[in-house]
Amino acid sequence: MQNPLPYDKEETLEEATSMNMDRLTQLQDAIDELARMFANSVEYLNRAQVHVDQDPGKFRESQRELVQDIVKKSKQIELLIEKLPGMQNSEQEQIDMIKELNKEMHEANLEYLKASLKKQIMETIGILCRDQSTAYNTEE
């Protein structure tokens, strides 16, 4: 069976999650930058229209540059979205991945509880042994 998880077997879940969060952060930053570009473009265009003495050819060239920058940033955002995990998987495949991750998490929690209980039992046995040893030594 092919690994249904969005990460390679060699990388841990923590590494995959970190990488995915980095992608989300990059996407958020790119969207913020695009919003700033829109706001700055609108401000520039409003300001530039007030100056009637400006060369119309230069103004049109500036408009083209603004549009090119916005289109370029939009394409970068599109690429970041395509790289997000699960975008190439169907809804059912994503649901199956989540179920598999939940199963792994449940198994890991059970292992942790077993190890924790074993540690408590060993500590209790150690205390009992020391108490028995102390009681035995005081009887002599």
N, CA, C and O atoms as a MOPAC input file, in Angstrom:
PM7 MOZYME 1SCF
protein

 N      0.84300 1    -1.18900 1     0.00000 1
 C      0.00000 1     0.00000 1     0.00000 1
 C      0.88400 1     1.24700 1     0.00000 1
 O      1.87900 1     1.31700 1     0.72200 1
 N      0.51400 1     2.21200 1    -0.80600 1
 C      1.26100 1     3.46800 1    -0.87300 1
 C      1.02400 1     4.25700 1     0.40200 1
 O     -0.07300 1     4.23700 1     0.96000 1
 N      2.05500 1     4.95100 1     0.85800 1
 C      1.94900 1     5.76500 1     2.06700 1
 C      0.91400 1     6.86100 1     1.84700 1
 O      1.12500 1     7.73200 1     1.00300 1
 N     -0.21500 1     6.84600 1     2.58900 1
 C     -1.26700 1     7.83500 1     2.36500 1
 C     -0.97100 1     9.18300 1     2.98900 1
 O     -1.71400 1    10.14200 1     2.78000 1
 N      0.10500 1     9.26700 1     3.75100 1
 C      0.39700 1    10.51000 1     4.44800 1
 C      1.14300 1    11.46100 1     3.52900 1
 O      1.85500 1    11.02400 1     2.62500 1
 N      0.98300 1    12.77500 1     3.75500 1
 C      1.57000 1    13.75400 1     2.84800 1
 C      3.05700 1    13.98400 1     3.08100 1
 O      3.58500 1    15.01800 1     2.67200 1
 N      3.73500 1    13.06200 1     3.71700 1
 C      5.15800 1    13.23200 1     3.96700 1
 C      5.85400 1    11.90400 1     3.74300 1
 O      5.22600 1    10.84700 1     3.81100 1
 N      7.14100 1    11.95800 1     3.47700 1
 C      7.92700 1    10.74800 1     3.25200 1
 C      8.08100 1     9.98200 1     4.55400 1
 O      7.97700 1    10.55400 1     5.63900 1
 N      8.33000 1     8.68500 1     4.43800 1
 C      8.50500 1     7.86100 1     5.62900 1
 C      9.71100 1     8.29500 1     6.44100 1
 O      9.72500 1     8.14700 1     7.66300 1
 N     10.73900 1     8.83900 1     5.76200 1
 C     11.95400 1     9.22600 1     6.46200 1
 C     11.74300 1    10.45100 1     7.34800 1
 O     12.39700 1    10.58600 1     8.38200 1
 N     10.84100 1    11.33700 1     6.95400 1
 C     10.65200 1    12.53500 1     7.76600 1
 C      9.56200 1    12.28400 1     8.80000 1
 O      8.59400 1    11.56500 1     8.55300 1
 N      9.74700 1    12.88900 1     9.94500 1
 C      8.79800 1    12.69000 1    11.02400 1
 C      7.57300 1    13.55400 1    10.80300 1
 O      7.57400 1    14.46700 1     9.97800 1
 N      6.53000 1    13.24700 1    11.55600 1
 C      5.30900 1    14.04700 1    11.49100 1
 C      5.61300 1    15.48400 1    11.88600 1
 O      5.06900 1    16.42200 1    11.30300 1
 N      6.48300 1    15.65500 1    12.87700 1
 C      6.85100 1    17.00700 1    13.32500 1
 C      7.53100 1    17.78500 1    12.20400 1
 O      7.25200 1    18.96700 1    12.00100 1
 N      8.42600 1    17.11700 1    11.47900 1
 C      9.11400 1    17.78100 1    10.36400 1
 C      8.13500 1    18.13600 1     9.25400 1
 O      8.19600 1    19.22700 1     8.68700 1
 N      7.23200 1    17.20800 1     8.94700 1
 C      6.24900 1    17.47400 1     7.89600 1
 C      5.32800 1    18.61400 1     8.29600 1
 O      5.00500 1    19.47600 1     7.47800 1
 N      4.90400 1    18.61900 1     9.55600 1
 C      4.03200 1    19.68700 1    10.03800 1
 C      4.75100 1    21.02000 1     9.99500 1
 O      4.17400 1    22.03400 1     9.60200 1
 N      6.01000 1    21.01600 1    10.39800 1
 C      6.79900 1    22.24900 1    10.37400 1
 C      6.92600 1    22.77800 1     8.95300 1
 O      6.77600 1    23.97500 1     8.70700 1
 N      7.20400 1    21.86900 1     8.02100 1
 C      7.34300 1    22.27400 1     6.62600 1
 C      6.02300 1    22.83900 1     6.09800 1
 O      6.01800 1    23.84100 1     5.38300 1
 N      4.90600 1    22.19700 1     6.44700 1
 C      3.60500 1    22.67400 1     5.99700 1
 C      3.26400 1    24.01900 1     6.61700 1
 O      2.66400 1    24.87200 1     5.96300 1
 N      3.64200 1    24.21300 1     7.88000 1
 C      3.38600 1    25.50300 1     8.52100 1
 C      4.23500 1    26.58900 1     7.88200 1
 O      3.79300 1    27.73100 1     7.75700 1
 N      5.46900 1    26.23700 1     7.47100 1
 C      6.30400 1    27.20000 1     6.75600 1
 C      5.63100 1    27.61900 1     5.45700 1
 O      5.65700 1    28.79300 1     5.08900 1
 N      5.03400 1    26.66600 1     4.76800 1
 C      4.32000 1    26.98700 1     3.52700 1
 C      3.14500 1    27.91400 1     3.80600 1
 O      2.89800 1    28.86100 1     3.05900 1
 N      2.43000 1    27.63800 1     4.87500 1
 C      1.30600 1    28.51300 1     5.22900 1
 C      1.78900 1    29.91300 1     5.56900 1
 O      1.16800 1    30.90300 1     5.18200 1
 N      2.88900 1    29.99300 1     6.28900 1
 C      3.45500 1    31.29900 1     6.63800 1
 C      3.87700 1    32.04100 1     5.37900 1
 O      3.62700 1    33.24000 1     5.25000 1
 N      4.51600 1    31.33800 1     4.45100 1
 C      4.90200 1    31.96200 1     3.18400 1
 C      3.67200 1    32.47300 1     2.44100 1
 O      3.68100 1    33.57100 1     1.88400 1
 N      2.61900 1    31.66700 1     2.44000 1
 C      1.39000 1    32.06500 1     1.75700 1
 C      0.77700 1    33.29600 1     2.41800 1
 O      0.36700 1    34.23300 1     1.73200 1
 N      0.71600 1    33.29600 1     3.74300 1
 C      0.17700 1    34.45600 1     4.46000 1
 C      1.00000 1    35.70800 1     4.16500 1
 O      0.44400 1    36.78100 1     3.92900 1
 N      2.31600 1    35.56900 1     4.18000 1
 C      3.18800 1    36.71600 1     3.89100 1
 C      2.96600 1    37.23100 1     2.47100 1
 O      2.91700 1    38.44000 1     2.24500 1
 N      2.83200 1    36.30700 1     1.51300 1
 C      2.62600 1    36.70600 1     0.11800 1
 C      1.28300 1    37.41600 1    -0.05400 1
 O      1.19000 1    38.39500 1    -0.79500 1
 N      0.25100 1    36.93100 1     0.62100 1
 C     -1.06600 1    37.57600 1     0.54100 1
 C     -1.01000 1    38.95700 1     1.17600 1
 O     -1.58300 1    39.90900 1     0.64600 1
 N     -0.32400 1    39.07100 1     2.30600 1
 C     -0.15200 1    40.39100 1     2.93700 1
 C      0.57600 1    41.34800 1     1.99800 1
 O      0.19900 1    42.51300 1     1.86400 1
 N      1.62000 1    40.84000 1     1.35300 1
 C      2.38400 1    41.68500 1     0.42900 1
 C      1.52200 1    42.11100 1    -0.76000 1
 O      1.60200 1    43.25500 1    -1.20700 1
 N      0.70200 1    41.19400 1    -1.27000 1
 C     -0.19100 1    41.53100 1    -2.38100 1
 C     -1.18800 1    42.61200 1    -1.96500 1
 O     -1.46900 1    43.53200 1    -2.73400 1
 N     -1.71700 1    42.50000 1    -0.75700 1
 C     -2.65400 1    43.51900 1    -0.25900 1
 C     -1.96200 1    44.88100 1    -0.16400 1
 O     -2.54400 1    45.90500 1    -0.52000 1
 N     -0.71300 1    44.88400 1     0.31900 1
 C      0.04500 1    46.14700 1     0.38200 1
 C      0.28300 1    46.70900 1    -1.01600 1
 O      0.20800 1    47.91800 1    -1.23400 1
 N      0.57200 1    45.81200 1    -1.95600 1
 C      0.79500 1    46.25800 1    -3.33400 1
 C     -0.46500 1    46.91400 1    -3.90000 1
 O     -0.38500 1    47.95000 1    -4.55900 1
 N     -1.63000 1    46.30700 1    -3.64000 1
 C     -2.89100 1    46.90000 1    -4.09600 1
 C     -3.08400 1    48.28200 1    -3.48100 1
 O     -3.39200 1    49.24800 1    -4.17900 1
 N     -2.89900 1    48.36100 1    -2.17100 1
 C     -3.11000 1    49.63600 1    -1.47600 1
 C     -2.14300 1    50.70300 1    -1.98600 1
 O     -2.54600 1    51.83600 1    -2.24700 1
 N     -0.87100 1    50.34200 1    -2.12500 1
 C      0.11900 1    51.29700 1    -2.61800 1
 C     -0.16800 1    51.71200 1    -4.05700 1
 O      0.03400 1    52.86900 1    -4.42600 1
 N     -0.64000 1    50.76800 1    -4.87100 1
 C     -0.96000 1    51.08300 1    -6.26500 1
 C     -2.11600 1    52.06700 1    -6.35000 1
 O     -2.06200 1    53.03600 1    -7.10800 1
 N     -3.15400 1    51.81600 1    -5.57400 1
 C     -4.30700 1    52.72500 1    -5.57500 1
 C     -3.88000 1    54.10800 1    -5.10400 1
 O     -4.27300 1    55.11600 1    -5.69100 1
 N     -3.08600 1    54.15700 1    -4.05700 1
 C     -2.61200 1    55.44600 1    -3.54400 1
 C     -1.77900 1    56.16900 1    -4.60500 1
 O     -1.95600 1    57.36700 1    -4.82800 1
 N     -0.87700 1    55.43900 1    -5.25200 1
 C     -0.03000 1    56.05300 1    -6.27900 1
 C     -0.88000 1    56.57900 1    -7.43300 1
 O     -0.69500 1    57.71200 1    -7.88000 1
 N     -1.81800 1    55.74900 1    -7.91700 1
 C     -2.64500 1    56.16500 1    -9.05300 1
 C     -3.48100 1    57.39500 1    -8.71500 1
 O     -3.63100 1    58.28900 1    -9.54800 1
 N     -4.02000 1    57.44700 1    -7.51200 1
 C     -4.79900 1    58.62600 1    -7.10000 1
 C     -3.90900 1    59.86100 1    -7.02400 1
 O     -4.30300 1    60.94300 1    -7.45900 1
 N     -2.73400 1    59.70300 1    -6.48100 1
 C     -1.80800 1    60.82600 1    -6.34100 1
 C     -1.30600 1    61.29300 1    -7.70800 1
 O     -1.19900 1    62.49300 1    -7.96100 1
 N     -1.00100 1    60.34200 1    -8.58000 1
 C     -0.43800 1    60.67500 1    -9.88900 1
 C     -1.45700 1    61.37800 1   -10.77800 1
 O     -1.07700 1    62.20200 1   -11.61000 1
 N     -2.74400 1    61.07000 1   -10.62000 1
 C     -3.77600 1    61.72100 1   -11.42800 1
 C     -3.90200 1    63.19300 1   -11.08800 1
 O     -4.30100 1    63.99500 1   -11.93200 1
 N     -3.57000 1    63.55100 1    -9.87000 1
 C     -3.66700 1    64.94200 1    -9.44000 1
 C     -2.64300 1    65.79700 1   -10.18200 1
 O     -2.90700 1    66.96000 1   -10.48500 1
 N     -1.49400 1    65.23200 1   -10.47000 1
 C     -0.42400 1    65.97300 1   -11.14200 1
 C     -0.65400 1    65.94600 1   -12.65400 1
 O     -0.28400 1    64.98400 1   -13.32800 1
 N     -1.25200 1    66.98500 1   -13.16800 1
 C     -1.56900 1    67.04900 1   -14.59800 1
 C     -0.33400 1    67.30300 1   -15.44900 1
 O     -0.34600 1    67.05900 1   -16.65600 1
 N      0.72000 1    67.78900 1   -14.83000 1
 C      1.92500 1    68.10100 1   -15.59100 1
 C      2.78800 1    66.86500 1   -15.86500 1
 O      3.81400 1    66.96800 1   -16.53700 1
 N      2.38200 1    65.69900 1   -15.35000 1
 C      3.15900 1    64.47400 1   -15.54700 1
 C      2.97900 1    63.96900 1   -16.98300 1
 O      1.90500 1    64.10100 1   -17.57100 1
 N      4.03500 1    63.40000 1   -17.52600 1
 C      4.02000 1    62.84300 1   -18.88100 1
 C      3.04800 1    61.65900 1   -18.92600 1
 O      3.21200 1    60.71400 1   -18.15300 1
 N      2.02400 1    61.68400 1   -19.82300 1
 C      1.05100 1    60.58200 1   -19.90300 1
 C      1.71200 1    59.23900 1   -20.24000 1
 O      1.27100 1    58.19900 1   -19.75200 1
 N      2.75300 1    59.25100 1   -21.05900 1
 C      3.45000 1    58.00400 1   -21.40000 1
 C      4.11700 1    57.38900 1   -20.18300 1
 O      4.09100 1    56.17300 1   -19.99200 1
 N      4.71200 1    58.23900 1   -19.36600 1
 C      5.36300 1    57.76900 1   -18.13900 1
 C      4.31800 1    57.21000 1   -17.16900 1
 O      4.55800 1    56.20700 1   -16.49800 1
 N      3.16000 1    57.86700 1   -17.10100 1
 C      2.08600 1    57.41200 1   -16.21600 1
 C      1.59300 1    56.02800 1   -16.65700 1
 O      1.40300 1    55.14100 1   -15.82500 1
 N      1.38600 1    55.84800 1   -17.98000 1
 C      0.93600 1    54.54300 1   -18.48900 1
 C      1.99200 1    53.45700 1   -18.21700 1
 O      1.65000 1    52.32300 1   -17.88100 1
 N      3.25100 1    53.80800 1   -18.36300 1
 C      4.33200 1    52.85500 1   -18.08800 1
 C      4.32200 1    52.44700 1   -16.61000 1
 O      4.51300 1    51.27700 1   -16.27900 1
 N      4.10000 1    53.41100 1   -15.74200 1
 C      4.00800 1    53.11500 1   -14.30300 1
 C      2.82700 1    52.19800 1   -14.02100 1
 O      2.93000 1    51.27800 1   -13.21000 1
 N      1.70400 1    52.44600 1   -14.69100 1
 C      0.53400 1    51.58000 1   -14.51900 1
 C      0.86100 1    50.14500 1   -14.94700 1
 O      0.50700 1    49.18800 1   -14.25900 1
 N      1.53800 1    50.01000 1   -16.08500 1
 C      1.91700 1    48.67600 1   -16.58000 1
 C      2.82600 1    47.95500 1   -15.57800 1
 O      2.66000 1    46.76200 1   -15.32600 1
 N      3.77300 1    48.68200 1   -15.02000 1
 C      4.68200 1    48.08600 1   -14.03400 1
 C      3.92000 1    47.62400 1   -12.79400 1
 O      4.18400 1    46.54800 1   -12.25600 1
 N      2.97600 1    48.44600 1   -12.34800 1
 C      2.17200 1    48.06000 1   -11.18100 1
 C      1.38400 1    46.78500 1   -11.47500 1
 O      1.33100 1    45.87300 1   -10.65100 1
 N      0.77700 1    46.73400 1   -12.65400 1
 C     -0.00400 1    45.55100 1   -13.03800 1
 C      0.90500 1    44.32400 1   -13.12700 1
 O      0.53500 1    43.24900 1   -12.65400 1
 N      2.07700 1    44.47100 1   -13.72000 1
 C      3.00800 1    43.34000 1   -13.83800 1
 C      3.42500 1    42.82600 1   -12.46100 1
 O      3.49700 1    41.61700 1   -12.24100 1
 N      3.69700 1    43.74200 1   -11.54300 1
 C      4.08600 1    43.33600 1   -10.18800 1
 C      2.95600 1    42.58200 1    -9.49300 1
 O      3.19100 1    41.57600 1    -8.82300 1
 N      1.73700 1    43.07200 1    -9.65700 1
 C      0.58200 1    42.42000 1    -9.01900 1
 C      0.34400 1    41.04200 1    -9.63300 1
 O      0.07000 1    40.08100 1    -8.91400 1
 N      0.44500 1    40.94300 1   -10.95200 1
 C      0.25500 1    39.64800 1   -11.61800 1
 C      1.34200 1    38.66500 1   -11.18700 1
 O      1.05400 1    37.49900 1   -10.91700 1
 N      2.58200 1    39.13100 1   -11.12100 1
 C      3.69400 1    38.26400 1   -10.69800 1
 C      3.45900 1    37.74000 1    -9.28300 1
 O      3.63300 1    36.54800 1    -9.02800 1
 N      3.06700 1    38.61700 1    -8.36800 1
 C      2.81700 1    38.20000 1    -6.98500 1
 C      1.63600 1    37.23200 1    -6.92700 1
 O      1.65900 1    36.27500 1    -6.15300 1
 N      0.61100 1    37.47200 1    -7.73400 1
 C     -0.55000 1    36.57200 1    -7.76900 1
 C     -0.14600 1    35.18000 1    -8.23400 1
 O     -0.63200 1    34.18300 1    -7.70100 1
 N      0.73900 1    35.10400 1    -9.22300 1
 C      1.21100 1    33.80100 1    -9.70300 1
 C      2.04700 1    33.09800 1    -8.63500 1
 O      1.97400 1    31.87800 1    -8.49000 1
 N      2.83900 1    33.86600 1    -7.88800 1
 C      3.60700 1    33.27500 1    -6.79300 1
 C      2.66100 1    32.68700 1    -5.74700 1
 O      2.90900 1    31.60200 1    -5.22100 1
 N      1.59200 1    33.39700 1    -5.45000 1
 C      0.60000 1    32.90800 1    -4.48300 1
 C     -0.04300 1    31.63000 1    -5.00200 1
 O     -0.24500 1    30.67900 1    -4.24700 1
 N     -0.36300 1    31.60900 1    -6.28400 1
 C     -0.96500 1    30.41900 1    -6.87700 1
 C     -0.03700 1    29.21200 1    -6.74300 1
 O     -0.49100 1    28.11200 1    -6.42900 1
 N      1.25800 1    29.41200 1    -6.98000 1
 C      2.22700 1    28.31800 1    -6.82800 1
 C      2.30900 1    27.84400 1    -5.37900 1
 O      2.39500 1    26.64300 1    -5.12000 1
 N      2.28400 1    28.78100 1    -4.43900 1
 C      2.31600 1    28.40100 1    -3.02200 1
 C      1.08200 1    27.58200 1    -2.65500 1
 O      1.17700 1    26.61300 1    -1.90200 1
 N     -0.06100 1    27.96800 1    -3.18100 1
 C     -1.30100 1    27.23600 1    -2.89900 1
 C     -1.20800 1    25.81900 1    -3.45800 1
 O     -1.62500 1    24.86200 1    -2.80600 1
 N     -0.66100 1    25.68800 1    -4.66600 1
 C     -0.53000 1    24.36100 1    -5.27800 1
 C      0.39300 1    23.45000 1    -4.47800 1
 O      0.23700 1    22.22900 1    -4.50900 1
 N      1.35900 1    24.03500 1    -3.75800 1
 C      2.30500 1    23.24000 1    -2.97200 1
 C      1.75400 1    22.84600 1    -1.60400 1
 O      2.37300 1    22.05200 1    -0.89600 1
 N      0.60700 1    23.38700 1    -1.22700 1
 C      0.03500 1    23.02700 1     0.07100 1
 C     -0.31500 1    21.54700 1     0.07800 1
 O     -0.74100 1    21.00100 1    -0.93900 1
 N     -0.13600 1    20.89800 1     1.22100 1
 C     -0.43400 1    19.46200 1     1.28500 1
 C     -1.91700 1    19.21000 1     1.06700 1
 O     -2.77400 1    19.94800 1     1.55200 1
 N     -2.19200 1    18.15400 1     0.32700 1
 C     -3.57600 1    17.76100 1     0.13100 1
 C     -4.23700 1    18.38400 1    -1.07600 1
 O     -5.32300 1    17.95600 1    -1.46700 1
 N     -3.61800 1    19.37700 1    -1.67700 1
 C     -4.25600 1    20.03300 1    -2.81500 1
 C     -4.36200 1    19.08700 1    -4.01300 1
 O     -5.24700 1    19.24800 1    -4.85300 1
 N     -3.46700 1    18.10600 1    -4.09400 1
 C     -3.51000 1    17.17300 1    -5.20600 1
 C     -4.33100 1    15.92800 1    -4.87000 1
 O     -4.43600 1    15.01600 1    -5.69100 1
 N     -4.90700 1    15.88400 1    -3.67600 1
 C     -5.69000 1    14.72700 1    -3.23700 1
 C     -7.17400 1    15.05900 1    -3.23800 1
 O     -7.57800 1    16.20200 1    -3.02700 1
 N     -7.97000 1    14.03200 1    -3.48200 1
 C     -9.42000 1    14.22000 1    -3.43800 1
 C     -9.86400 1    14.39500 1    -1.98800 1
 O     -9.09700 1    14.16000 1    -1.05400 1
 N    -11.10100 1    14.80600 1    -1.82300 1
 C    -11.63300 1    14.99800 1    -0.47300 1
 C    -11.59600 1    13.69100 1     0.31200 1
 O    -11.25700 1    13.68300 1     1.49600 1
 N    -11.94700 1    12.58100 1    -0.34800 1
 C    -11.94800 1    11.28500 1     0.32900 1
 C    -10.53600 1    10.87500 1     0.73300 1
 O    -10.33700 1    10.31300 1     1.81000 1
 N     -9.55600 1    11.15300 1    -0.12500 1
 C     -8.16800 1    10.83400 1     0.21900 1
 C     -7.71000 1    11.65000 1     1.42400 1
 O     -6.99300 1    11.14200 1     2.28500 1
 N     -8.12400 1    12.90900 1     1.48300 1
 C     -7.77000 1    13.74800 1     2.62700 1
 C     -8.42900 1    13.22200 1     3.89800 1
 O     -7.80800 1    13.20800 1     4.96100 1
 N     -9.67600 1    12.79200 1     3.79300 1
 C    -10.37900 1    12.22200 1     4.95000 1
 C     -9.66000 1    10.95600 1     5.41300 1
 O     -9.48100 1    10.74100 1     6.61100 1
 N     -9.24900 1    10.11800 1     4.45500 1
 C     -8.51700 1     8.89000 1     4.79800 1
 C     -7.19200 1     9.20900 1     5.48500 1
 O     -6.80700 1     8.53200 1     6.43800 1
 N     -6.49200 1    10.24400 1     5.00200 1
 C     -5.22900 1    10.64700 1     5.63400 1
 C     -5.46800 1    11.09600 1     7.07200 1
 O     -4.70000 1    10.75100 1     7.96900 1
 N     -6.52800 1    11.86200 1     7.29000 1
 C     -6.84400 1    12.33800 1     8.64100 1
 C     -7.17000 1    11.15500 1     9.54500 1
 O     -6.73900 1    11.11500 1    10.69800 1
 N     -7.92400 1    10.19700 1     9.03000 1
 C     -8.23900 1     8.99800 1     9.81700 1
 C     -6.96100 1     8.24500 1    10.18300 1
 O     -6.80700 1     7.79400 1    11.31800 1
 N     -6.04900 1     8.11000 1     9.22300 1
 C     -4.78500 1     7.41700 1     9.47600 1
 C     -3.96900 1     8.15900 1    10.53200 1
 O     -3.39200 1     7.53700 1    11.42500 1
 N     -3.92200 1     9.48600 1    10.43000 1
 C     -3.19400 1    10.28200 1    11.42500 1
 C     -3.83400 1    10.14400 1    12.80400 1
 O     -3.12600 1    10.04200 1    13.80600 1
 N     -5.16100 1    10.13900 1    12.86400 1
 C     -5.85300 1     9.95400 1    14.14500 1
 C     -5.54300 1     8.58700 1    14.73800 1
 O     -5.35100 1     8.45600 1    15.94700 1
 N     -5.49400 1     7.56500 1    13.87900 1
 C     -5.16200 1     6.21400 1    14.33800 1
 C     -3.74300 1     6.19300 1    14.90800 1
 O     -3.51200 1     5.64200 1    15.98500 1
 N     -2.79100 1     6.79500 1    14.18300 1
 C     -1.40500 1     6.85700 1    14.66400 1
 C     -1.31700 1     7.61700 1    15.98100 1
 O     -0.59000 1     7.21200 1    16.88800 1
 N     -2.05600 1     8.71700 1    16.08700 1
 C     -2.03600 1     9.50700 1    17.31900 1
 C     -2.60500 1     8.68900 1    18.47900 1
 O     -2.06100 1     8.72300 1    19.58300 1
 N     -3.68700 1     7.96000 1    18.23900 1
 C     -4.29400 1     7.12500 1    19.27400 1
 C     -3.30500 1     6.04900 1    19.72900 1
 O     -3.15900 1     5.80400 1    20.92700 1
 N     -2.63000 1     5.40800 1    18.77700 1
 C     -1.64200 1     4.37900 1    19.12000 1
 C     -0.48100 1     4.97700 1    19.91200 1
 O     -0.00300 1     4.37400 1    20.87200 1
 N     -0.03400 1     6.15600 1    19.51100 1
 C      1.06500 1     6.82000 1    20.22900 1
 C      0.63100 1     7.18100 1    21.64500 1
 O      1.41400 1     7.04800 1    22.58500 1
 N     -0.60600 1     7.63400 1    21.80400 1
 C     -1.12000 1     7.95700 1    23.14200 1
 C     -1.18500 1     6.71200 1    24.01600 1
 O     -0.85500 1     6.76700 1    25.20100 1
 N     -1.61000 1     5.58800 1    23.43700 1
 C     -1.65800 1     4.33700 1    24.20300 1
 C     -0.25600 1     3.90800 1    24.63400 1
 O     -0.05200 1     3.48700 1    25.77300 1
 N      0.70500 1     4.01700 1    23.72300 1
 C      2.09100 1     3.67800 1    24.06800 1
 C      2.59900 1     4.57600 1    25.19100 1
 O      3.27500 1     4.10700 1    26.10700 1
 N      2.27900 1     5.84800 1    25.12000 1
 C      2.70200 1     6.78600 1    26.16100 1
 C      2.07300 1     6.41100 1    27.49900 1
 O      2.75500 1     6.39200 1    28.52400 1
 N      0.77200 1     6.11400 1    27.49100 1
 C      0.09200 1     5.74500 1    28.73700 1
 C      0.68300 1     4.46800 1    29.32900 1
 O      0.87400 1     4.37300 1    30.54100 1
 N      0.97400 1     3.48700 1    28.47500 1
 C      1.58800 1     2.24400 1    28.95500 1
 C      2.95000 1     2.52200 1    29.58300 1
 O      3.25600 1     2.01500 1    30.66200 1
 N      3.76300 1     3.32300 1    28.90900 1
 C      5.09600 1     3.64500 1    29.42500 1
 C      4.99400 1     4.42200 1    30.72900 1
 O      5.76600 1     4.18700 1    31.65800 1
 N      4.04700 1     5.34300 1    30.79800 1
 C      3.85600 1     6.13700 1    32.01300 1
 C      3.40800 1     5.24500 1    33.17200 1
 O      3.90200 1     5.38000 1    34.29100 1
 N      2.48100 1     4.34500 1    32.90400 1
 C      1.99700 1     3.42100 1    33.93200 1
 C      3.11900 1     2.48700 1    34.38400 1
 O      3.26700 1     2.21800 1    35.57600 1
 N      3.90600 1     1.99700 1    33.42800 1
 C      5.03100 1     1.12200 1    33.77300 1
 C      6.01600 1     1.86200 1    34.67400 1
 O      6.51700 1     1.29300 1    35.64300 1
 N      6.29600 1     3.11800 1    34.36300 1
 C      7.21700 1     3.91500 1    35.17300 1
 C      6.66800 1     4.07400 1    36.59300 1
 O      7.40800 1     3.93000 1    37.56700 1
 N      5.37700 1     4.36800 1    36.70600 1
 C      4.77000 1     4.52900 1    38.03200 1
 C      4.83700 1     3.22600 1    38.81900 1
 O      5.12100 1     3.23100 1    40.01600 1
 N      4.57500 1     2.11300 1    38.14400 1
 C      4.63000 1     0.80800 1    38.81300 1
 C      6.05300 1     0.51800 1    39.29000 1
 O      6.25400 1     0.06100 1    40.41500 1
 N      7.03900 1     0.78600 1    38.43300 1
 C      8.43200 1     0.53900 1    38.80600 1
 C      8.84500 1     1.42900 1    39.97900 1
 O      9.55700 1     0.97700 1    40.87600 1
 N      8.40900 1     2.67600 1    39.98200 1
 C      8.72500 1     3.57200 1    41.09900 1
 C      8.08100 1     3.06800 1    42.38500 1
 O      8.69900 1     3.10400 1    43.44900 1
 N      6.83800 1     2.59800 1    42.28800 1
 C      6.13700 1     2.07500 1    43.46200 1
 C      6.83000 1     0.81400 1    43.97800 1
 O      7.00200 1     0.65100 1    45.18600 1
 N      7.22700 1    -0.07300 1    43.07400 1
 C      7.94800 1    -1.28300 1    43.47900 1
 C      9.26400 1    -0.91000 1    44.15200 1
 O      9.64600 1    -1.51800 1    45.15100 1
 N      9.95400 1     0.08500 1    43.60900 1
 C     11.20500 1     0.54900 1    44.21200 1
 C     10.98800 1     1.05500 1    45.62000 1
 O     11.76900 1     0.75100 1    46.52200 1
 N      9.92900 1     1.82600 1    45.81600 1
 C      9.61200 1     2.34800 1    47.15300 1
 C      9.30700 1     1.19500 1    48.09900 1
 O      9.79300 1     1.17200 1    49.23000 1
 N      8.50500 1     0.23800 1    47.64300 1
 C      8.15900 1    -0.91600 1    48.47700 1
 C      9.39800 1    -1.73300 1    48.83400 1
 O      9.54400 1    -2.18000 1    49.97100 1
 N     10.27800 1    -1.92300 1    47.87700 1
 C     11.51900 1    -2.67700 1    48.14700 1
 C     12.37600 1    -1.96000 1    49.18100 1
 O     12.92100 1    -2.58900 1    50.08700 1
 N     12.49400 1    -0.63700 1    49.04300 1
 C     13.28800 1     0.12300 1    50.01500 1
 C     12.63800 1     0.05200 1    51.39900 1
 O     13.33000 1    -0.09200 1    52.40700 1
 N     11.32200 1     0.15200 1    51.44300 1
 C     10.62000 1     0.06300 1    52.72700 1
 C     10.81700 1    -1.31500 1    53.35500 1
 O     11.05500 1    -1.42400 1    54.55800 1
 N     10.71700 1    -2.36500 1    52.54100 1
 C     10.92100 1    -3.72900 1    53.03600 1
 C     12.34800 1    -3.89700 1    53.53600 1
 O     12.58000 1    -4.48900 1    54.59000 1
 N     13.30300 1    -3.37200 1    52.77400 1
 C     14.70700 1    -3.48000 1    53.15000 1
 C     14.96100 1    -2.74100 1    54.45400 1
 O     15.66500 1    -3.24100 1    55.33100 1
 N     14.39000 1    -1.55600 1    54.57900 1
 C     14.55600 1    -0.76900 1    55.80000 1
 C     13.91000 1    -1.49400 1    56.97600 1
 O     14.49100 1    -1.55300 1    58.05900 1
 N     12.71800 1    -2.04300 1    56.77400 1
 C     12.02300 1    -2.75700 1    57.84100 1
 C     12.79800 1    -4.01600 1    58.22500 1
 O     12.88100 1    -4.34300 1    59.40900 1
 N     13.35500 1    -4.71400 1    57.26800 1
 C     14.11000 1    -5.92300 1    57.53900 1
 C     15.39000 1    -5.59300 1    58.30300 1
 O     15.76300 1    -6.31400 1    59.22800 1
 N     16.05900 1    -4.51300 1    57.92400 1
 C     17.30400 1    -4.11500 1    58.58800 1
 C     17.05400 1    -3.63800 1    60.01500 1
 O     17.92100 1    -3.81500 1    60.87100 1
 N     15.91300 1    -3.04800 1    60.29500 1
 C     15.62800 1    -2.56800 1    61.64800 1
 C     15.23600 1    -3.71400 1    62.56600 1
 O     15.36100 1    -3.58300 1    63.78300 1
 N     14.76500 1    -4.83500 1    62.02400 1
 C     14.39400 1    -5.98700 1    62.83800 1
 C     15.62600 1    -6.72400 1    63.33000 1
 O     15.55900 1    -7.41000 1    64.35000 1
 N     16.71400 1    -6.60700 1    62.65800 1
 C     17.92400 1    -7.33600 1    63.03600 1
 C     18.59800 1    -6.72100 1    64.17200 1
 O     19.63400 1    -7.21400 1    64.61600 1

